[in-house]
Amino acid sequence: MSAAWTFGKVLDKAGRNGVTRENIMHIARSMNFTDSPFLLPGIRVQTGGDNQFPVTQEALQTWQNGASPPGWVVDKNIISAR
């Protein structure tokens, strides 16, 4: 779903008349999205230059029974996955 959502953003950015292989590849190689509903808050989808890996960040989650309500709690520290 995350890959499909990202490709949808690329197509939206290309617009109706910009859907060519060259333009899609250009947009895919220069992505910078922070609003993916499929990634943890603060994680960005970013490509550009030599960086062709769209997701290079991660955050730890821990299960906390004592939280209200109990559940997964995301660590606020975003770390590089590279």
C-alpha positions as CSV (number, residue, x, y, z in Angstrom):
1,M,0.0,0.0,0.0
2,S,2.8,2.4,0.8
3,A,4.4,1.9,-2.6
4,A,1.0,2.4,-4.3
5,W,0.4,5.5,-2.3
6,T,3.8,6.9,-3.3
7,F,3.3,6.1,-6.9
8,G,-0.1,7.9,-6.7
9,K,1.7,11.0,-5.4
10,V,4.2,10.8,-8.3
11,L,1.3,10.6,-10.8
12,D,-0.5,13.5,-9.1
13,K,2.7,15.6,-9.3
14,A,3.0,14.7,-13.0
15,G,-0.5,15.9,-13.8
16,R,-2.7,14.8,-16.6
17,N,-0.4,15.9,-19.4
18,G,2.9,15.0,-17.8
19,V,2.6,11.2,-17.7
20,T,5.6,10.3,-19.8
21,R,8.3,7.8,-18.8
22,E,10.9,10.6,-18.7
23,N,8.8,12.8,-16.4
24,I,7.7,10.0,-14.1
25,M,11.4,8.9,-13.7
26,H,12.4,12.5,-13.0
27,I,9.7,12.9,-10.3
28,A,10.5,9.5,-8.8
29,R,14.2,10.5,-8.5
30,S,13.3,13.8,-6.7
31,M,10.6,12.8,-4.2
32,N,10.2,14.5,-0.9
33,F,7.0,13.5,0.9
34,T,6.3,13.6,4.6
35,D,2.6,12.9,4.6
36,S,2.4,9.1,3.9
37,P,-0.3,7.5,6.0
38,F,1.6,4.2,5.8
39,L,4.7,5.4,7.6
40,L,5.4,6.5,11.1
41,P,5.1,10.2,11.9
42,G,8.2,12.1,11.0
43,I,9.5,9.5,8.4
44,R,9.9,11.0,5.0
45,V,9.9,9.5,1.5
46,Q,12.9,11.2,-0.2
47,T,15.1,10.6,-3.2
48,G,17.6,12.7,-5.1
49,G,21.1,12.7,-6.4
50,D,22.8,9.5,-5.4
51,N,20.1,8.6,-2.9
52,Q,17.7,6.3,-4.7
53,F,16.3,4.6,-1.6
54,P,13.0,6.3,-0.8
55,V,12.9,5.5,2.9
56,T,16.2,5.8,4.9
57,Q,14.8,6.6,8.3
58,E,13.3,4.5,11.1
59,A,11.8,5.0,14.6
60,L,11.5,2.4,17.3
61,Q,8.1,1.5,18.8
62,T,7.4,-0.2,22.1
63,W,4.3,-1.8,23.5
64,Q,3.2,-0.1,26.7
65,N,0.5,-1.7,28.8
66,G,0.6,1.2,31.2
67,A,-0.2,3.8,28.5
68,S,-3.7,5.2,28.3
69,P,-4.9,3.5,26.2
70,P,-2.4,0.6,26.1
71,G,-0.7,0.1,22.8
72,W,2.2,0.9,20.6
73,V,4.2,4.1,21.5
74,V,6.5,5.6,18.8
75,D,9.9,6.8,20.0
76,K,10.2,10.5,18.9
77,N,13.8,10.0,17.9
78,I,14.0,9.4,14.1
79,I,17.2,7.6,13.2
80,S,19.0,7.0,10.0
81,A,18.6,3.4,8.6
82,R,21.7,3.7,6.5
